[in-house]
């Protein structure tokens, strides 16, 4: 008897060339490097160039993931792009990525769950694979989030950056006596009553404009640690593992204090927590795959490791996915 598992074939990432430091930000808004680092742990962020769109970042990350996997676009059946900042209201950024990769087969769509988008997209890809709708799925988190910022609002403009990360999942049949691999369990949550704690004040149906990010920072922080740990424990319970079994925890890179708080509540040693918020800032749906790519590239995450992905974003949405690398 066999079981279908969605295994990770490759990961990749892309960051825009321009780096904006805290000291540079302090020249245009009432803030300082010390103020930002003390509160959120961010030192710098990347900013997409003029004329560089979300789909461009996504394509660059996709090509890196394909190279890492030893695959070509011809090997992909489905593209899912998790993004809050698509190039256009429609068509989906994923179809533009499909076009730019030269794919004329398969299917592609976007998924919008803000910062939780990549984790939602991974679980969606896993479902498509297990239901026989696709064999290989290119899952991308890509954002030009800085285009939603009010650069005079120091409570939000210091927090975010641009970037993209990608993962390729492939469905394989594992015999019952084979070692486990791939996505073992996932859990997703949302609670729309908190929508106004982190939102953008625009949209096609409401204002006809893109709008700017608004956030009730203390409220988001108050909810974050509890919701993160809840969904991590739910995922572990489904899989039969415990926190002690984890090799790596790859959380959404929103705020160093939230990451540290979640790690402490879970009882995870800091050396098992992948943190890149200092150099990437919060890249929304790109956050988790960017952090993953760093930890794979530097050799921390290795085949056989048990890796927990987690994210929480506006909505509120939150989710986790457990992967045997």
Number of C-alpha atoms within 10 A of each C-alpha: 7 11 13 19 20 28 21 21 21 22 29 28 28 24 23 19 11 12 17 16 16 20 15 13 18 16 10 11 14 12 16 17 18 13 14 20 16 12 11 21 21 28 20 25 26 22 22 23 12 6 7 13 18 28 28 21 25 33 25 22 28 31 20 21 27 23 14 16 17 11 15 14 18 12 16 22 19 24 27 27 33 34 33 22 23 23 19 12 11 9 12 19 29 29 20 22 25 23 13 13 16 11 18 10 14 15 17 19 17 22 22 17 23 28 32 33 30 36 29 28 25 27 21 16 27 27 14 18 23 17 11 10 15 21 20 24 30 28 30 37 38 38 32 29 25 24 18 20 20 15 16 12 14 18 17 19 17 29 23 25 30 30 33 34 35 34 29 27 27 23 23 18 12 15 12 10 8 10 9 17 20 23 24 20 20 25 21 20 16 18 11 10 9 16 16 15 16 19 19 16 15 15 13 10 7 9 10 9 11 16 17 19 20 18 16 13 12 10 12 18 14 11 14 21 21 13 19 25 20 17 22 26 17 17 23 22 13 13 14 10 14 12 16 10 12 18 19 24 25 25 26 34 31 28 21 21 15 21 24 17 18 21 20 14 12 17 11 18 13 14 10 15 18 21 25 24 27 18 17 27 26 28 30 34 38 36 32 31 29 30 22 27 23 19 18 15 14 9 10 15 19 15 12 14 16 21 23 24 22 28 31 32 23 23 21 25 22 28 28 32 25 24 23 22 17
